[in-house]
Amino acid sequence: MRVFKVVIMGKKKMYVHSPHLRPDDDRDILSTKIELEYNGMYHLKNFYRLAHDWLADEYYEDADGYSDKCETCYWDRTKPDGSKENWIWWRTIKIPHENNYYRFFLRIDMQVLGAKTVEVMHQGHKFKMNKANIKFVIEGWLQLDYQDKWRKHFILKHFDRIFRKRWFKKQIEDYKWELYKDVYRFERQMKDYLELHSPYPRPKLFKPNKGF
């Protein structure tokens, strides 16, 4: 059963927290978080398809195992002026190198504000595009012992933290770096698409990207 939902309470929105992350558990490590904002014209369906195909090509799967869409929540409303507001959540996982201890978890939230359909001319032909403000947040989490096998084992549970601090320390840093590169490449792919298909300036980052 899907746990994610959005409850509208007047002008407030209440969110159900992710069931895929373990609250206050140091085995879930936030590797990187990237936020960007874009204001201009784009094609929502093509943008959505690009994001989905990139995740599939990189072997990311629906975190709940229900489908290949990775979409956990989709909510929209039409405002009195005819513009639309959308909230889209993707929750997706990847098992790097078929490992049974490490897992990548991506939490991707997209908010679309003031979306309107407009017509643009290109080489003498009219095309329908979307014009809106988009806010995009991508979080990459490295999850250790994601099946809780160590935590539930009557012997291993006593050594899990020690192993992570000593023998697994370099592996953890390597996997965090690998996940960081995945998040960075995904964000770059989305941003490049918006820049290529829009006459507007490049999206403004809340936080500057770090180079490799």
VENBEL-V593745 format. One record per backbone hydrogen bond with DSSP energy under -0.5 kcal/mol. NH is the residue of the N-H (numbers start at 1). CO is the residue of the C=O. Records with the same first field share a line. If there is no record, write none. Layout:
BEGIN
NH=CO + CO
END
This chain:
BEGIN
7=14
8=6
9=7 + 12
11=9
12=9
14=7
16=5
21=18
23=21
25=22
26=24
28=25
29=27 + 142
31=29 + 140
32=140
34=138
36=136
37=204
38=134
40=132
42=130
44=42
47=43
48=44
49=45
50=46
51=47
52=48
53=49
54=50
55=51
56=52
57=53
58=54
59=56
60=55
61=93
62=67
63=91
65=62
72=70 + 89
73=89
75=87
77=85
79=77 + 83
82=79
84=115
85=77
86=112
87=75
88=110
89=73
90=108
91=70
92=106
93=61
94=104
96=94
98=95
99=96
103=143
104=94
105=141
106=92
107=139
108=90 + 106
109=107 + 137
110=88
111=135
112=86
113=111 + 133
115=84
116=131
118=116 + 129
120=127
122=125
125=122
127=120
129=118
130=42
131=116
132=40
133=113
134=38 + 132
135=111
136=36
137=109
138=34
139=107
140=32
141=105 + 139
142=29
143=103 + 141
144=27 + 142
145=101
146=101
148=145
152=148
153=149 + 150
157=153
158=155
159=156
160=156
163=159
164=160
165=161
166=162
168=163
169=166
172=168
173=169
174=170
175=171
176=172
177=173
178=174
179=175
180=176
181=177
182=178
183=179
184=180
185=181
186=182
187=183
188=184
189=185
190=186
191=187
192=188
193=189
194=190
195=191
196=192
197=193
198=195
204=37
205=203
206=35
207=35
END
